[in-house]
Every structure is written in C-alpha cells, then in structure tokens.
Amino acid sequence: MRGRGRIITGKNQCLDLHSAGPDKNYHRQTVHTYESVRSGRGVDWNLQPKVFKRYPSEFAEISLTGLPSLRAFLHHCCGLTKKKTYPGGSYFLRANPSAGALYPCEVYLQARGISGIVDAIYQYEPFSEKLRLLHPLGPREGLEGYWHRDGKVEGLVLLVTAIYYRSSWKYGHRALRYCLLDSGHLLGGIEAAACCREQNYSFVTRFNRNRMQKDFGFKGRELPMAMGVCGKEKRGQVVCPDIDLPFINGSGSFCRDPVIEEGFAQAAVPANCRKGVGESPYSVQSEILVDAILSRRSIRKFTGQLTLHREYEAVLHTAMTSLAIDCDEPLDIFALVNRVKGMEPGLYKNNRCLRSGNFSNRGGYLCLEQDLGADSAVTFFLVGDSKNYLPLMLKAGLVGQRIYLSSELQRLGCSGIGAFYDREVADFLETDGLVLYALAIGR
Ligand SMILES: Cc1cc2nc3c(=O)[nH]c(=O)nc-3n(C[C@H](O)[C@H](O)[C@H](O)COP(=O)(O)O)c2cc1C
C-alpha cells in the first residue's frame, strides 16, 4: 500500500502531518487525491505500535489444549497462519488479512454453556492461542445486555474491537476506514469458521458502545466494532456484566486522533436499519473450506493469465449472498472485468454490463498506480450510501473476506486494495455513492 516507504522521522513525538479536509463526513474527509498521496506523510519508526495486547497475570491464563474445537474455531477466525522472517526479525500473518499487516483488531469472547470452560468473558490471545479470563458471568449477566434484548446465547458471542493507533500510526486519519474494513474481514472470518461447523451465526452492530467503553476500560483508544453470535438463542433476560476492567495499553505508543474519534462517534449512531436474513455463502465441504482459510494469502503480483467465467461467477455469487446482520446496508459491487474468458471486458455493476472496453490501465491508476488493479482478471469496487456508515463498512470488509476465501476456493489470487483515488474512482463508476473498498482477483 502507498506510504510503505520507510521514512524515519526520528522525532518520537505525535505529529499531525496532514489535517482533515473541510467536509464533515469522515469518509469524504479522508479521500486520497493525486496531490494528497504525494504530500509526504511519513511514519515515525520510534512510535511503531505493538500488535498484541497482553493482559497482566492477575487475569488467569486459560489454555485451550483441552478444548480443541474452540481452539480451532478461534484459529480459523483470526489465528496466526504464517511466520515471516526477515534479516532484522520476524512477524506473523493471520487468517484475516489486514491493511498494511498492522492488525488493529482484538477479539473477546463470551462462552456460555460450553463444556470444559467456565461461563465467562475472555480475551483471545492469538500469539499464545490462550484465553485470558476477564470476568466470570453471573447468572443474569452477559454481553447480550449491551444490545438490550430478550434472550441469551448458549454458545459464543465474539466481540471485535480495533485499537486504532496501530493503524493511524501509518495511515493517519484514513486509518478508521482500515479499522472498519479489517473488523469486517474478521467478521467474515467468524462467518467462515461457523460455516465450517454448520453453526448458526449472526452479527450485531447496534449496541451500547459508550457503556462498553467504560466497562472494558478501552478509554476511547480501542473501538468496539461489532459482535458475532454463534450459538443457540434461548429465552431469558441478561443485563450488562458488572465489570470495571482496567485500561490495558494494547499499542504501546499512542497518538490521539480527534478526526478518527469524532468519525467513529458519528459512524456508530444508527439511523433506520433493516435487518438482514442470512444464507451460507459457502457450499463446499468443511475440510475444503478449512484449507482455504488456512492457506489464504494476499497475492502480490498477477501473471495476467485469463480467469474462467465460472470462477468469476462463483466468487461474485459468494460475495452477493445475503447476510444475517442487524443493520443491513445495500452494497453495489462494481467489477472492472479485464481478463475473464468468455466475458466482454468492461465495467459491470451487480453483474450487469455498464460499459464495454479495456479499462485495465485505468484500473491500475485508480488503485493509486498499483499494478494489482491493472493486471487482475477483475478489480471489484464496493460502493454504498453514507447512511449507517459503520455497518456499511463492516459489511464491505466482510464481503471482502468472502471474496478472498471464494477466490482461494477457485485457486485464484486476491488482494484487498484500501488505497485508491476516491473521487476519480467514483467519477469513473459514475456513482454518487461512497467508494468503500477495492479488491483485485486473478491468476
Ligand atoms: C482493508 C485492506 C486494505 C488493503 N489494501 C492493500 C493495498 O492497497 N495494496 C496491497 O498491496 N495490499 C493491500 N492489502 C493486503 C494487505 O497488505 C495484506 O492483507 C497484509 O499484508 C497481510 O498479508 P496476507 O493477506 O497475505 O495475510 C489490504 C488488506 C486489507 C484487509
């Protein structure tokens, strides 16, 4: 992604290297333009944040060795799947992709009625593959209390948060977009892990975030994004857990970003919501889906070979499958078709041709001159309306995860592309909507 260059400022202090534009809408405030990406925002390597949050030893460490199915489930959602070594050290890649491999997301889970583990709220540590016990549940307590409704979940409730400085350290104000998309990818990881086990699942985006911020000690630095419910809903009423967790610094260094905090506060206020009813997007055997989850990687370069029409159709079908979410915002899938056998090259919207022509070079330019956008078989652009921005972006990320995994199932490469010239893409697509995310697939 643009801005990867190792620029050492050596200042070791928080700087606001670019200010937000005058628009009040967060997404419009953080557009990339030809000029803005050349304005030279650097990163301070002295402030590089850490990517693992560790609770201190007062919080009991729970091994998952005796709970292989829970361990595998969490590993498939967001576990470490590859170690990369370079001369100065090493780092890990995960089941979920992440903009710039910065991994802002954390996962907490509530277990209820799962044999071998106390009903409680835990944090998942991907590095050790262990849990930290944060709060044993009282009989009438639960995360369900945050979304104020009757019924309690027998099984798992997973809470996805984002520690925004892990991403804003590098991407500045635009980082909230990546935190939202990364969180959506993680929800897509939960979906895939649930599909492997033929488990019911749904997603909650409307809940009392202010109360959760206080109860969990997130201090506004860690943003509660969404919850994934995997289990059976039973009768009964629960209230928010009676907790007052301490603040645990999950990024090491931290620089406050008021544009992100304000953008998040606005994005999280729900307008009218339509509930989505979901279907399973994957129709392959569990073992095949597990293999795809574990071997998924972002492609770095396409060969330019053709993709088959049925492969493209399979990816699009998975992407467009309906979703069980409490606030389902419509998403348009534009496809810049460059190299699909039996398909006229051109621009398509929700699988309907808008314009024929060879636009592959244009696609590369629009994706901030990244070759991925030009050499792909297809470059997708996900577009939506600005209403209910938080669930909309989460859905874009989740659909992104489906595109990754369905590409993997078709033996195609895929890469998310979060960096693009927003306005020029919108002009090219002839849309008034917000361009949320791009993804390129191919060989
Ligand atoms: C929201 C998002 C935006 C991304 N944007 C880009 C991009 O603009 N260019 C790129 O080459 N890769 C991009 N990626 C891919 C990441 O670089 C990649 O996920 C990360 O390096 C981890 O590698 P892995 O996906 O192989 O596990 C993006 C990924 C995500 C989730």
The ligand as a Gaussian input file, in Angstrom:
#p B3LYP/6-31G(d) Opt

LIG

0 1
 C       -8.530000      -3.278000       4.248000
 C       -7.327000      -3.780000       3.493000
 C       -6.688000      -2.960000       2.585000
 C       -5.578000      -3.433000       1.874000
 N       -5.001000      -2.624000       0.932000
 C       -3.956000      -3.076000       0.209000
 C       -3.407000      -2.272000      -0.826000
 O       -3.869000      -1.151000      -1.093000
 N       -2.362000      -2.783000      -1.527000
 C       -1.838000      -4.023000      -1.263000
 O       -0.888000      -4.437000      -1.932000
 N       -2.358000      -4.816000      -0.278000
 C       -3.403000      -4.374000       0.450000
 N       -3.962000      -5.177000       1.422000
 C       -3.407000      -6.511000       1.706000
 C       -2.527000      -6.484000       2.967000
 O       -1.299000      -5.876000       2.659000
 C       -2.337000      -7.916000       3.490000
 O       -3.565000      -8.385000       3.954000
 C       -1.330000      -7.983000       4.625000
 O       -0.036000      -7.694000       4.178000
 C       -1.319000      -9.371000       5.264000
 O       -0.974000     -10.354000       4.327000
 P       -1.934000     -11.590000       3.992000
 O       -3.242000     -11.029000       3.494000
 O       -1.202000     -12.359000       2.937000
 O       -2.154000     -12.384000       5.224000
 C       -5.082000      -4.743000       2.116000
 C       -5.737000      -5.563000       3.038000
 C       -6.851000      -5.098000       3.713000
 C       -7.568000      -6.007000       4.680000

